[in-house]
Amino acid sequence: MVATSGAELLKPSGIWILKERLLPLAALVTPNVPEAEILVGRKLRTLEELEEAAREITRGAVVPSWPRADTCPVPAQRRMSSTMAARRAC
């Protein structure tokens, strides 16, 4: 959805299809932080914001999802706790 340079790789209609049609079918969702920000429509700066975004992205999933935000802006030792907390919340 978003290139490393920050350029958007998907049109708004494609993002809608991804959010409404494809993500609910996914068993694993691994957006990077810029992609997660697009999916939830806001900036994500804290661990708590990342955890809430993970829950929002997988809400309504047909199958249980395992959200994980890649390239977290939080220290590496906290990344796993973010992922695990998001898994428990789903």
PyMOL Python script that loads the backbone (N, CA, C, O; Angstrom):
from pymol import cmd

cmd.read_pdbstr("""\
ATOM      1  N   MET A   1       0.806  -1.194   0.000  1.00  0.00           N
ATOM      2  CA  MET A   1       0.000   0.000   0.000  1.00  0.00           C
ATOM      3  C   MET A   1       0.848   1.255   0.000  1.00  0.00           C
ATOM      4  O   MET A   1       0.501   2.242  -0.649  1.00  0.00           O
ATOM      5  N   VAL A   2       1.975   1.225   0.735  1.00  0.00           N
ATOM      6  CA  VAL A   2       2.829   2.403   0.854  1.00  0.00           C
ATOM      7  C   VAL A   2       4.282   1.984   0.610  1.00  0.00           C
ATOM      8  O   VAL A   2       4.780   1.049   1.237  1.00  0.00           O
ATOM      9  N   ALA A   3       4.945   2.677  -0.295  1.00  0.00           N
ATOM     10  CA  ALA A   3       6.354   2.411  -0.569  1.00  0.00           C
ATOM     11  C   ALA A   3       7.217   2.926   0.570  1.00  0.00           C
ATOM     12  O   ALA A   3       6.777   3.758   1.364  1.00  0.00           O
ATOM     13  N   THR A   4       8.440   2.435   0.649  1.00  0.00           N
ATOM     14  CA  THR A   4       9.382   2.898   1.668  1.00  0.00           C
ATOM     15  C   THR A   4       9.551   4.410   1.601  1.00  0.00           C
ATOM     16  O   THR A   4       9.765   5.058   2.625  1.00  0.00           O
ATOM     17  N   SER A   5       9.457   4.971   0.407  1.00  0.00           N
ATOM     18  CA  SER A   5       9.586   6.420   0.225  1.00  0.00           C
ATOM     19  C   SER A   5       8.380   7.184   0.756  1.00  0.00           C
ATOM     20  O   SER A   5       8.427   8.407   0.895  1.00  0.00           O
ATOM     21  N   GLY A   6       7.298   6.463   1.055  1.00  0.00           N
ATOM     22  CA  GLY A   6       6.083   7.105   1.523  1.00  0.00           C
ATOM     23  C   GLY A   6       5.033   7.263   0.437  1.00  0.00           C
ATOM     24  O   GLY A   6       3.909   7.684   0.710  1.00  0.00           O
ATOM     25  N   ALA A   7       5.397   6.927  -0.796  1.00  0.00           N
ATOM     26  CA  ALA A   7       4.453   7.040  -1.902  1.00  0.00           C
ATOM     27  C   ALA A   7       3.347   5.995  -1.767  1.00  0.00           C
ATOM     28  O   ALA A   7       3.614   4.834  -1.455  1.00  0.00           O
ATOM     29  N   GLU A   8       2.123   6.411  -2.001  1.00  0.00           N
ATOM     30  CA  GLU A   8       0.996   5.480  -1.930  1.00  0.00           C
ATOM     31  C   GLU A   8       0.985   4.614  -3.180  1.00  0.00           C
ATOM     32  O   GLU A   8       1.140   5.115  -4.293  1.00  0.00           O
ATOM     33  N   LEU A   9       0.802   3.322  -2.991  1.00  0.00           N
ATOM     34  CA  LEU A   9       0.827   2.366  -4.093  1.00  0.00           C
ATOM     35  C   LEU A   9      -0.560   1.848  -4.450  1.00  0.00           C
ATOM     36  O   LEU A   9      -0.700   1.037  -5.365  1.00  0.00           O
ATOM     37  N   LEU A  10      -1.569   2.301  -3.750  1.00  0.00           N
ATOM     38  CA  LEU A  10      -2.930   1.817  -3.956  1.00  0.00           C
ATOM     39  C   LEU A  10      -3.883   3.000  -3.941  1.00  0.00           C
ATOM     40  O   LEU A  10      -3.790   3.873  -3.077  1.00  0.00           O
ATOM     41  N   LYS A  11      -4.798   3.024  -4.902  1.00  0.00           N
ATOM     42  CA  LYS A  11      -5.808   4.078  -4.970  1.00  0.00           C
ATOM     43  C   LYS A  11      -6.775   3.940  -3.796  1.00  0.00           C
ATOM     44  O   LYS A  11      -6.894   2.861  -3.216  1.00  0.00           O
ATOM     45  N   PRO A  12      -7.471   5.035  -3.441  1.00  0.00           N
ATOM     46  CA  PRO A  12      -8.443   4.950  -2.345  1.00  0.00           C
ATOM     47  C   PRO A  12      -9.466   3.825  -2.522  1.00  0.00           C
ATOM     48  O   PRO A  12      -9.858   3.190  -1.543  1.00  0.00           O
ATOM     49  N   SER A  13      -9.898   3.575  -3.750  1.00  0.00           N
ATOM     50  CA  SER A  13     -10.869   2.491  -3.965  1.00  0.00           C
ATOM     51  C   SER A  13     -10.243   1.136  -3.647  1.00  0.00           C
ATOM     52  O   SER A  13     -10.921   0.236  -3.151  1.00  0.00           O
ATOM     53  N   GLY A  14      -8.956   0.993  -3.929  1.00  0.00           N
ATOM     54  CA  GLY A  14      -8.249  -0.243  -3.603  1.00  0.00           C
ATOM     55  C   GLY A  14      -8.087  -0.418  -2.108  1.00  0.00           C
ATOM     56  O   GLY A  14      -8.174  -1.533  -1.595  1.00  0.00           O
ATOM     57  N   ILE A  15      -7.854   0.675  -1.409  1.00  0.00           N
ATOM     58  CA  ILE A  15      -7.740   0.621   0.048  1.00  0.00           C
ATOM     59  C   ILE A  15      -9.076   0.202   0.652  1.00  0.00           C
ATOM     60  O   ILE A  15      -9.115  -0.592   1.592  1.00  0.00           O
ATOM     61  N   TRP A  16     -10.173   0.735   0.110  1.00  0.00           N
ATOM     62  CA  TRP A  16     -11.502   0.352   0.602  1.00  0.00           C
ATOM     63  C   TRP A  16     -11.730  -1.147   0.415  1.00  0.00           C
ATOM     64  O   TRP A  16     -12.196  -1.825   1.330  1.00  0.00           O
ATOM     65  N   ILE A  17     -11.403  -1.660  -0.761  1.00  0.00           N
ATOM     66  CA  ILE A  17     -11.573  -3.095  -1.031  1.00  0.00           C
ATOM     67  C   ILE A  17     -10.716  -3.912  -0.078  1.00  0.00           C
ATOM     68  O   ILE A  17     -11.168  -4.923   0.459  1.00  0.00           O
ATOM     69  N   LEU A  18      -9.487  -3.477   0.131  1.00  0.00           N
ATOM     70  CA  LEU A  18      -8.597  -4.178   1.064  1.00  0.00           C
ATOM     71  C   LEU A  18      -9.207  -4.226   2.454  1.00  0.00           C
ATOM     72  O   LEU A  18      -9.261  -5.291   3.070  1.00  0.00           O
ATOM     73  N   LYS A  19      -9.668  -3.087   2.954  1.00  0.00           N
ATOM     74  CA  LYS A  19     -10.229  -3.011   4.311  1.00  0.00           C
ATOM     75  C   LYS A  19     -11.541  -3.772   4.450  1.00  0.00           C
ATOM     76  O   LYS A  19     -11.743  -4.484   5.433  1.00  0.00           O
ATOM     77  N   GLU A  20     -12.422  -3.627   3.484  1.00  0.00           N
ATOM     78  CA  GLU A  20     -13.779  -4.167   3.612  1.00  0.00           C
ATOM     79  C   GLU A  20     -13.936  -5.595   3.106  1.00  0.00           C
ATOM     80  O   GLU A  20     -14.799  -6.329   3.588  1.00  0.00           O
ATOM     81  N   ARG A  21     -13.109  -5.999   2.138  1.00  0.00           N
ATOM     82  CA  ARG A  21     -13.305  -7.306   1.520  1.00  0.00           C
ATOM     83  C   ARG A  21     -12.193  -8.312   1.800  1.00  0.00           C
ATOM     84  O   ARG A  21     -12.465  -9.492   2.025  1.00  0.00           O
ATOM     85  N   LEU A  22     -10.937  -7.851   1.786  1.00  0.00           N
ATOM     86  CA  LEU A  22      -9.823  -8.793   1.913  1.00  0.00           C
ATOM     87  C   LEU A  22      -9.373  -9.021   3.355  1.00  0.00           C
ATOM     88  O   LEU A  22      -9.200 -10.167   3.772  1.00  0.00           O
ATOM     89  N   LEU A  23      -9.182  -7.951   4.117  1.00  0.00           N
ATOM     90  CA  LEU A  23      -8.695  -8.117   5.489  1.00  0.00           C
ATOM     91  C   LEU A  23      -9.614  -8.969   6.361  1.00  0.00           C
ATOM     92  O   LEU A  23      -9.116  -9.726   7.194  1.00  0.00           O
ATOM     93  N   PRO A  24     -10.933  -8.876   6.203  1.00  0.00           N
ATOM     94  CA  PRO A  24     -11.783  -9.749   7.023  1.00  0.00           C
ATOM     95  C   PRO A  24     -11.563 -11.241   6.757  1.00  0.00           C
ATOM     96  O   PRO A  24     -11.950 -12.074   7.578  1.00  0.00           O
ATOM     97  N   LEU A  25     -10.956 -11.585   5.636  1.00  0.00           N
ATOM     98  CA  LEU A  25     -10.699 -12.980   5.296  1.00  0.00           C
ATOM     99  C   LEU A  25      -9.295 -13.448   5.684  1.00  0.00           C
ATOM    100  O   LEU A  25      -8.991 -14.638   5.610  1.00  0.00           O
ATOM    101  N   ALA A  26      -8.452 -12.518   6.091  1.00  0.00           N
ATOM    102  CA  ALA A  26      -7.041 -12.827   6.357  1.00  0.00           C
ATOM    103  C   ALA A  26      -6.848 -13.496   7.712  1.00  0.00           C
ATOM    104  O   ALA A  26      -7.495 -13.140   8.697  1.00  0.00           O
ATOM    105  N   ALA A  27      -5.940 -14.475   7.740  1.00  0.00           N
ATOM    106  CA  ALA A  27      -5.572 -15.127   9.001  1.00  0.00           C
ATOM    107  C   ALA A  27      -4.391 -14.416   9.643  1.00  0.00           C
ATOM    108  O   ALA A  27      -4.177 -14.543  10.849  1.00  0.00           O
ATOM    109  N   LEU A  28      -3.626 -13.673   8.863  1.00  0.00           N
ATOM    110  CA  LEU A  28      -2.468 -12.941   9.363  1.00  0.00           C
ATOM    111  C   LEU A  28      -2.424 -11.594   8.660  1.00  0.00           C
ATOM    112  O   LEU A  28      -2.505 -11.528   7.433  1.00  0.00           O
ATOM    113  N   VAL A  29      -2.296 -10.533   9.423  1.00  0.00           N
ATOM    114  CA  VAL A  29      -2.239  -9.178   8.874  1.00  0.00           C
ATOM    115  C   VAL A  29      -0.950  -8.546   9.358  1.00  0.00           C
ATOM    116  O   VAL A  29      -0.726  -8.462  10.566  1.00  0.00           O
ATOM    117  N   THR A  30      -0.087  -8.095   8.439  1.00  0.00           N
ATOM    118  CA  THR A  30       1.212  -7.539   8.837  1.00  0.00           C
ATOM    119  C   THR A  30       1.492  -6.186   8.170  1.00  0.00           C
ATOM    120  O   THR A  30       2.465  -6.062   7.426  1.00  0.00           O
ATOM    121  N   PRO A  31       0.668  -5.188   8.422  1.00  0.00           N
ATOM    122  CA  PRO A  31       0.968  -3.881   7.839  1.00  0.00           C
ATOM    123  C   PRO A  31       2.163  -3.247   8.544  1.00  0.00           C
ATOM    124  O   PRO A  31       2.377  -3.457   9.738  1.00  0.00           O
ATOM    125  N   ASN A  32       2.947  -2.460   7.781  1.00  0.00           N
ATOM    126  CA  ASN A  32       3.957  -1.657   8.463  1.00  0.00           C
ATOM    127  C   ASN A  32       3.228  -0.457   9.064  1.00  0.00           C
ATOM    128  O   ASN A  32       2.031  -0.283   8.834  1.00  0.00           O
ATOM    129  N   VAL A  33       3.921   0.353   9.813  1.00  0.00           N
ATOM    130  CA  VAL A  33       3.252   1.449  10.515  1.00  0.00           C
ATOM    131  C   VAL A  33       2.578   2.423   9.547  1.00  0.00           C
ATOM    132  O   VAL A  33       1.424   2.783   9.782  1.00  0.00           O
ATOM    133  N   PRO A  34       3.239   2.873   8.465  1.00  0.00           N
ATOM    134  CA  PRO A  34       2.533   3.773   7.542  1.00  0.00           C
ATOM    135  C   PRO A  34       1.270   3.130   6.951  1.00  0.00           C
ATOM    136  O   PRO A  34       0.263   3.812   6.765  1.00  0.00           O
ATOM    137  N   GLU A  35       1.316   1.837   6.659  1.00  0.00           N
ATOM    138  CA  GLU A  35       0.129   1.152   6.139  1.00  0.00           C
ATOM    139  C   GLU A  35      -0.967   1.064   7.201  1.00  0.00           C
ATOM    140  O   GLU A  35      -2.143   1.279   6.907  1.00  0.00           O
ATOM    141  N   ALA A  36      -0.578   0.751   8.422  1.00  0.00           N
ATOM    142  CA  ALA A  36      -1.556   0.688   9.507  1.00  0.00           C
ATOM    143  C   ALA A  36      -2.207   2.058   9.711  1.00  0.00           C
ATOM    144  O   ALA A  36      -3.406   2.145   9.978  1.00  0.00           O
ATOM    145  N   GLU A  37      -1.418   3.124   9.585  1.00  0.00           N
ATOM    146  CA  GLU A  37      -1.975   4.476   9.731  1.00  0.00           C
ATOM    147  C   GLU A  37      -3.012   4.753   8.652  1.00  0.00           C
ATOM    148  O   GLU A  37      -4.029   5.390   8.929  1.00  0.00           O
ATOM    149  N   ILE A  38      -2.778   4.293   7.441  1.00  0.00           N
ATOM    150  CA  ILE A  38      -3.751   4.473   6.364  1.00  0.00           C
ATOM    151  C   ILE A  38      -5.012   3.662   6.662  1.00  0.00           C
ATOM    152  O   ILE A  38      -6.127   4.144   6.460  1.00  0.00           O
ATOM    153  N   LEU A  39      -4.835   2.441   7.138  1.00  0.00           N
ATOM    154  CA  LEU A  39      -5.982   1.577   7.404  1.00  0.00           C
ATOM    155  C   LEU A  39      -6.886   2.115   8.515  1.00  0.00           C
ATOM    156  O   LEU A  39      -8.104   1.946   8.462  1.00  0.00           O
ATOM    157  N   VAL A  40      -6.291   2.760   9.519  1.00  0.00           N
ATOM    158  CA  VAL A  40      -7.115   3.292  10.627  1.00  0.00           C
ATOM    159  C   VAL A  40      -7.394   4.785  10.486  1.00  0.00           C
ATOM    160  O   VAL A  40      -8.215   5.332  11.222  1.00  0.00           O
ATOM    161  N   GLY A  41      -6.727   5.440   9.560  1.00  0.00           N
ATOM    162  CA  GLY A  41      -7.006   6.848   9.293  1.00  0.00           C
ATOM    163  C   GLY A  41      -6.439   7.835  10.276  1.00  0.00           C
ATOM    164  O   GLY A  41      -6.973   8.933  10.433  1.00  0.00           O
ATOM    165  N   ARG A  42      -5.337   7.455  10.959  1.00  0.00           N
ATOM    166  CA  ARG A  42      -4.708   8.393  11.899  1.00  0.00           C
ATOM    167  C   ARG A  42      -3.257   7.987  12.137  1.00  0.00           C
ATOM    168  O   ARG A  42      -2.860   6.861  11.836  1.00  0.00           O
ATOM    169  N   LYS A  43      -2.475   8.909  12.677  1.00  0.00           N
ATOM    170  CA  LYS A  43      -1.081   8.640  13.021  1.00  0.00           C
ATOM    171  C   LYS A  43      -1.022   7.721  14.233  1.00  0.00           C
ATOM    172  O   LYS A  43      -1.863   7.806  15.128  1.00  0.00           O
ATOM    173  N   LEU A  44      -0.032   6.847  14.258  1.00  0.00           N
ATOM    174  CA  LEU A  44       0.173   5.917  15.372  1.00  0.00           C
ATOM    175  C   LEU A  44       1.546   6.184  15.953  1.00  0.00           C
ATOM    176  O   LEU A  44       2.558   5.957  15.289  1.00  0.00           O
ATOM    177  N   ARG A  45       1.592   6.661  17.177  1.00  0.00           N
ATOM    178  CA  ARG A  45       2.858   7.068  17.795  1.00  0.00           C
ATOM    179  C   ARG A  45       3.226   6.256  19.032  1.00  0.00           C
ATOM    180  O   ARG A  45       4.410   6.124  19.344  1.00  0.00           O
ATOM    181  N   THR A  46       2.263   5.720  19.728  1.00  0.00           N
ATOM    182  CA  THR A  46       2.559   5.031  20.985  1.00  0.00           C
ATOM    183  C   THR A  46       2.223   3.549  20.872  1.00  0.00           C
ATOM    184  O   THR A  46       1.524   3.116  19.956  1.00  0.00           O
ATOM    185  N   LEU A  47       2.734   2.798  21.816  1.00  0.00           N
ATOM    186  CA  LEU A  47       2.435   1.370  21.870  1.00  0.00           C
ATOM    187  C   LEU A  47       0.931   1.149  21.989  1.00  0.00           C
ATOM    188  O   LEU A  47       0.385   0.261  21.335  1.00  0.00           O
ATOM    189  N   GLU A  48       0.271   1.930  22.798  1.00  0.00           N
ATOM    190  CA  GLU A  48      -1.174   1.791  22.984  1.00  0.00           C
ATOM    191  C   GLU A  48      -1.927   2.072  21.685  1.00  0.00           C
ATOM    192  O   GLU A  48      -2.897   1.386  21.363  1.00  0.00           O
ATOM    193  N   GLU A  49      -1.480   3.075  20.946  1.00  0.00           N
ATOM    194  CA  GLU A  49      -2.109   3.383  19.662  1.00  0.00           C
ATOM    195  C   GLU A  49      -1.913   2.237  18.667  1.00  0.00           C
ATOM    196  O   GLU A  49      -2.822   1.922  17.899  1.00  0.00           O
ATOM    197  N   LEU A  50      -0.736   1.616  18.679  1.00  0.00           N
ATOM    198  CA  LEU A  50      -0.480   0.468  17.802  1.00  0.00           C
ATOM    199  C   LEU A  50      -1.372  -0.711  18.164  1.00  0.00           C
ATOM    200  O   LEU A  50      -1.902  -1.390  17.285  1.00  0.00           O
ATOM    201  N   GLU A  51      -1.535  -0.951  19.454  1.00  0.00           N
ATOM    202  CA  GLU A  51      -2.381  -2.060  19.902  1.00  0.00           C
ATOM    203  C   GLU A  51      -3.840  -1.830  19.493  1.00  0.00           C
ATOM    204  O   GLU A  51      -4.503  -2.753  19.019  1.00  0.00           O
ATOM    205  N   GLU A  52      -4.335  -0.620  19.674  1.00  0.00           N
ATOM    206  CA  GLU A  52      -5.710  -0.313  19.284  1.00  0.00           C
ATOM    207  C   GLU A  52      -5.875  -0.437  17.771  1.00  0.00           C
ATOM    208  O   GLU A  52      -6.891  -0.947  17.299  1.00  0.00           O
ATOM    209  N   ALA A  53      -4.887   0.025  17.011  1.00  0.00           N
ATOM    210  CA  ALA A  53      -4.947  -0.092  15.552  1.00  0.00           C
ATOM    211  C   ALA A  53      -4.990  -1.562  15.131  1.00  0.00           C
ATOM    212  O   ALA A  53      -5.723  -1.916  14.207  1.00  0.00           O
ATOM    213  N   ALA A  54      -4.217  -2.415  15.793  1.00  0.00           N
ATOM    214  CA  ALA A  54      -4.237  -3.842  15.480  1.00  0.00           C
ATOM    215  C   ALA A  54      -5.625  -4.422  15.698  1.00  0.00           C
ATOM    216  O   ALA A  54      -6.100  -5.225  14.895  1.00  0.00           O
ATOM    217  N   ARG A  55      -6.271  -4.020  16.772  1.00  0.00           N
ATOM    218  CA  ARG A  55      -7.636  -4.497  17.037  1.00  0.00           C
ATOM    219  C   ARG A  55      -8.613  -3.974  15.978  1.00  0.00           C
ATOM    220  O   ARG A  55      -9.482  -4.711  15.513  1.00  0.00           O
ATOM    221  N   GLU A  56      -8.468  -2.709  15.602  1.00  0.00           N
ATOM    222  CA  GLU A  56      -9.361  -2.121  14.598  1.00  0.00           C
ATOM    223  C   GLU A  56      -9.187  -2.786  13.240  1.00  0.00           C
ATOM    224  O   GLU A  56     -10.168  -3.079  12.557  1.00  0.00           O
ATOM    225  N   ILE A  57      -7.949  -3.023  12.855  1.00  0.00           N
ATOM    226  CA  ILE A  57      -7.671  -3.600  11.537  1.00  0.00           C
ATOM    227  C   ILE A  57      -8.261  -4.997  11.405  1.00  0.00           C
ATOM    228  O   ILE A  57      -8.697  -5.385  10.321  1.00  0.00           O
ATOM    229  N   THR A  58      -8.279  -5.751  12.491  1.00  0.00           N
ATOM    230  CA  THR A  58      -8.772  -7.130  12.413  1.00  0.00           C
ATOM    231  C   THR A  58     -10.216  -7.267  12.889  1.00  0.00           C
ATOM    232  O   THR A  58     -10.753  -8.375  12.884  1.00  0.00           O
ATOM    233  N   ARG A  59     -10.851  -6.188  13.295  1.00  0.00           N
ATOM    234  CA  ARG A  59     -12.247  -6.244  13.742  1.00  0.00           C
ATOM    235  C   ARG A  59     -13.133  -6.698  12.581  1.00  0.00           C
ATOM    236  O   ARG A  59     -12.989  -6.222  11.455  1.00  0.00           O
ATOM    237  N   GLY A  60     -14.028  -7.600  12.861  1.00  0.00           N
ATOM    238  CA  GLY A  60     -14.940  -8.082  11.829  1.00  0.00           C
ATOM    239  C   GLY A  60     -14.376  -9.205  10.988  1.00  0.00           C
ATOM    240  O   GLY A  60     -14.986  -9.607   9.997  1.00  0.00           O
ATOM    241  N   ALA A  61     -13.216  -9.719  11.372  1.00  0.00           N
ATOM    242  CA  ALA A  61     -12.607 -10.796  10.596  1.00  0.00           C
ATOM    243  C   ALA A  61     -13.454 -12.059  10.660  1.00  0.00           C
ATOM    244  O   ALA A  61     -14.026 -12.382  11.701  1.00  0.00           O
ATOM    245  N   VAL A  62     -13.529 -12.764   9.548  1.00  0.00           N
ATOM    246  CA  VAL A  62     -14.272 -14.019   9.471  1.00  0.00           C
ATOM    247  C   VAL A  62     -13.549 -15.101  10.260  1.00  0.00           C
ATOM    248  O   VAL A  62     -14.177 -15.920  10.931  1.00  0.00           O
ATOM    249  N   VAL A  63     -12.221 -15.093  10.173  1.00  0.00           N
ATOM    250  CA  VAL A  63     -11.401 -16.055  10.921  1.00  0.00           C
ATOM    251  C   VAL A  63     -10.598 -15.280  11.953  1.00  0.00           C
ATOM    252  O   VAL A  63     -10.326 -14.098  11.740  1.00  0.00           O
ATOM    253  N   PRO A  64     -10.206 -15.898  13.067  1.00  0.00           N
ATOM    254  CA  PRO A  64      -9.360 -15.194  14.033  1.00  0.00           C
ATOM    255  C   PRO A  64      -8.069 -14.715  13.358  1.00  0.00           C
ATOM    256  O   PRO A  64      -7.387 -15.494  12.693  1.00  0.00           O
ATOM    257  N   SER A  65      -7.744 -13.450  13.530  1.00  0.00           N
ATOM    258  CA  SER A  65      -6.563 -12.877  12.898  1.00  0.00           C
ATOM    259  C   SER A  65      -5.465 -12.630  13.912  1.00  0.00           C
ATOM    260  O   SER A  65      -5.725 -12.471  15.104  1.00  0.00           O
ATOM    261  N   TRP A  66      -4.255 -12.602  13.431  1.00  0.00           N
ATOM    262  CA  TRP A  66      -3.080 -12.311  14.250  1.00  0.00           C
ATOM    263  C   TRP A  66      -2.450 -11.040  13.721  1.00  0.00           C
ATOM    264  O   TRP A  66      -1.572 -11.105  12.860  1.00  0.00           O
ATOM    265  N   PRO A  67      -2.879  -9.873  14.216  1.00  0.00           N
ATOM    266  CA  PRO A  67      -2.325  -8.614  13.713  1.00  0.00           C
ATOM    267  C   PRO A  67      -0.910  -8.392  14.210  1.00  0.00           C
ATOM    268  O   PRO A  67      -0.560  -8.792  15.320  1.00  0.00           O
ATOM    269  N   ARG A  68      -0.112  -7.764  13.397  1.00  0.00           N
ATOM    270  CA  ARG A  68       1.256  -7.441  13.793  1.00  0.00           C
ATOM    271  C   ARG A  68       1.689  -6.214  13.007  1.00  0.00           C
ATOM    272  O   ARG A  68       1.653  -6.224  11.777  1.00  0.00           O
ATOM    273  N   ALA A  69       2.091  -5.178  13.688  1.00  0.00           N
ATOM    274  CA  ALA A  69       2.586  -3.982  13.015  1.00  0.00           C
ATOM    275  C   ALA A  69       4.094  -4.099  12.858  1.00  0.00           C
ATOM    276  O   ALA A  69       4.820  -4.176  13.849  1.00  0.00           O
ATOM    277  N   ASP A  70       4.561  -4.111  11.629  1.00  0.00           N
ATOM    278  CA  ASP A  70       5.998  -4.186  11.350  1.00  0.00           C
ATOM    279  C   ASP A  70       6.605  -2.795  11.387  1.00  0.00           C
ATOM    280  O   ASP A  70       5.902  -1.792  11.262  1.00  0.00           O
ATOM    281  N   THR A  71       7.932  -2.746  11.562  1.00  0.00           N
ATOM    282  CA  THR A  71       8.679  -1.500  11.576  1.00  0.00           C
ATOM    283  C   THR A  71       8.117  -0.546  12.622  1.00  0.00           C
ATOM    284  O   THR A  71       7.873   0.629  12.348  1.00  0.00           O
ATOM    285  N   CYS A  72       7.921  -1.069  13.811  1.00  0.00           N
ATOM    286  CA  CYS A  72       7.349  -0.268  14.891  1.00  0.00           C
ATOM    287  C   CYS A  72       8.268   0.879  15.284  1.00  0.00           C
ATOM    288  O   CYS A  72       9.489   0.723  15.287  1.00  0.00           O
ATOM    289  N   PRO A  73       7.692   2.029  15.614  1.00  0.00           N
ATOM    290  CA  PRO A  73       8.499   3.148  16.074  1.00  0.00           C
ATOM    291  C   PRO A  73       8.796   3.049  17.565  1.00  0.00           C
ATOM    292  O   PRO A  73       9.278   4.012  18.161  1.00  0.00           O
ATOM    293  N   VAL A  74       8.517   1.903  18.173  1.00  0.00           N
ATOM    294  CA  VAL A  74       8.786   1.704  19.592  1.00  0.00           C
ATOM    295  C   VAL A  74      10.010   0.814  19.737  1.00  0.00           C
ATOM    296  O   VAL A  74      10.351   0.096  18.798  1.00  0.00           O
ATOM    297  N   PRO A  75      10.680   0.837  20.882  1.00  0.00           N
ATOM    298  CA  PRO A  75      11.879   0.024  21.076  1.00  0.00           C
ATOM    299  C   PRO A  75      11.613  -1.456  20.807  1.00  0.00           C
ATOM    300  O   PRO A  75      10.518  -1.958  21.058  1.00  0.00           O
ATOM    301  N   ALA A  76      12.632  -2.143  20.293  1.00  0.00           N
ATOM    302  CA  ALA A  76      12.500  -3.544  19.889  1.00  0.00           C
ATOM    303  C   ALA A  76      11.972  -4.435  20.996  1.00  0.00           C
ATOM    304  O   ALA A  76      11.165  -5.323  20.722  1.00  0.00           O
ATOM    305  N   GLN A  77      12.395  -4.234  22.235  1.00  0.00           N
ATOM    306  CA  GLN A  77      11.957  -5.106  23.318  1.00  0.00           C
ATOM    307  C   GLN A  77      10.461  -4.963  23.590  1.00  0.00           C
ATOM    308  O   GLN A  77       9.870  -5.851  24.204  1.00  0.00           O
ATOM    309  N   ARG A  78       9.832  -3.870  23.149  1.00  0.00           N
ATOM    310  CA  ARG A  78       8.400  -3.677  23.370  1.00  0.00           C
ATOM    311  C   ARG A  78       7.574  -4.165  22.196  1.00  0.00           C
ATOM    312  O   ARG A  78       6.352  -4.267  22.312  1.00  0.00           O
ATOM    313  N   ARG A  79       8.207  -4.472  21.059  1.00  0.00           N
ATOM    314  CA  ARG A  79       7.451  -4.901  19.880  1.00  0.00           C
ATOM    315  C   ARG A  79       6.696  -6.186  20.142  1.00  0.00           C
ATOM    316  O   ARG A  79       5.526  -6.295  19.775  1.00  0.00           O
ATOM    317  N   MET A  80       7.335  -7.161  20.766  1.00  0.00           N
ATOM    318  CA  MET A  80       6.675  -8.427  21.010  1.00  0.00           C
ATOM    319  C   MET A  80       5.502  -8.251  21.962  1.00  0.00           C
ATOM    320  O   MET A  80       4.456  -8.871  21.772  1.00  0.00           O
ATOM    321  N   SER A  81       5.660  -7.412  22.985  1.00  0.00           N
ATOM    322  CA  SER A  81       4.543  -7.220  23.894  1.00  0.00           C
ATOM    323  C   SER A  81       3.374  -6.566  23.183  1.00  0.00           C
ATOM    324  O   SER A  81       2.219  -6.849  23.502  1.00  0.00           O
ATOM    325  N   SER A  82       3.659  -5.689  22.216  1.00  0.00           N
ATOM    326  CA  SER A  82       2.595  -5.071  21.440  1.00  0.00           C
ATOM    327  C   SER A  82       1.852  -6.123  20.635  1.00  0.00           C
ATOM    328  O   SER A  82       0.622  -6.128  20.599  1.00  0.00           O
ATOM    329  N   THR A  83       2.582  -6.999  20.000  1.00  0.00           N
ATOM    330  CA  THR A  83       1.967  -8.042  19.193  1.00  0.00           C
ATOM    331  C   THR A  83       1.164  -9.003  20.060  1.00  0.00           C
ATOM    332  O   THR A  83       0.045  -9.370  19.704  1.00  0.00           O
ATOM    333  N   MET A  84       1.720  -9.408  21.181  1.00  0.00           N
ATOM    334  CA  MET A  84       1.031 -10.355  22.042  1.00  0.00           C
ATOM    335  C   MET A  84      -0.226  -9.730  22.641  1.00  0.00           C
ATOM    336  O   MET A  84      -1.255 -10.398  22.748  1.00  0.00           O
ATOM    337  N   ALA A  85      -0.158  -8.468  23.030  1.00  0.00           N
ATOM    338  CA  ALA A  85      -1.324  -7.813  23.604  1.00  0.00           C
ATOM    339  C   ALA A  85      -2.422  -7.705  22.559  1.00  0.00           C
ATOM    340  O   ALA A  85      -3.599  -7.894  22.867  1.00  0.00           O
ATOM    341  N   ALA A  86      -2.041  -7.403  21.330  1.00  0.00           N
ATOM    342  CA  ALA A  86      -3.028  -7.309  20.263  1.00  0.00           C
ATOM    343  C   ALA A  86      -3.664  -8.666  20.000  1.00  0.00           C
ATOM    344  O   ALA A  86      -4.860  -8.743  19.719  1.00  0.00           O
ATOM    345  N   ARG A  87      -2.888  -9.724  20.087  1.00  0.00           N
ATOM    346  CA  ARG A  87      -3.438 -11.062  19.869  1.00  0.00           C
ATOM    347  C   ARG A  87      -4.464 -11.410  20.947  1.00  0.00           C
ATOM    348  O   ARG A  87      -5.512 -11.981  20.647  1.00  0.00           O
ATOM    349  N   ARG A  88      -4.166 -11.068  22.198  1.00  0.00           N
ATOM    350  CA  ARG A  88      -5.087 -11.377  23.291  1.00  0.00           C
ATOM    351  C   ARG A  88      -6.384 -10.591  23.153  1.00  0.00           C
ATOM    352  O   ARG A  88      -7.441 -11.052  23.585  1.00  0.00           O
ATOM    353  N   ALA A  89      -6.310  -9.399  22.550  1.00  0.00           N
ATOM    354  CA  ALA A  89      -7.473  -8.526  22.458  1.00  0.00           C
ATOM    355  C   ALA A  89      -8.428  -8.936  21.345  1.00  0.00           C
ATOM    356  O   ALA A  89      -9.589  -8.526  21.344  1.00  0.00           O
ATOM    357  N   CYS A  90      -7.966  -9.719  20.424  1.00  0.00           N
ATOM    358  CA  CYS A  90      -8.799 -10.078  19.261  1.00  0.00           C
ATOM    359  C   CYS A  90      -9.783 -11.178  19.589  1.00  0.00           C
ATOM    360  O   CYS A  90     -10.555 -11.595  18.725  1.00  0.00           O
TER     361      CYS A  90
END
""", "prot")
cmd.dss("prot")
cmd.show_as("cartoon", "prot")
cmd.util.cbc("prot")
cmd.orient("prot")
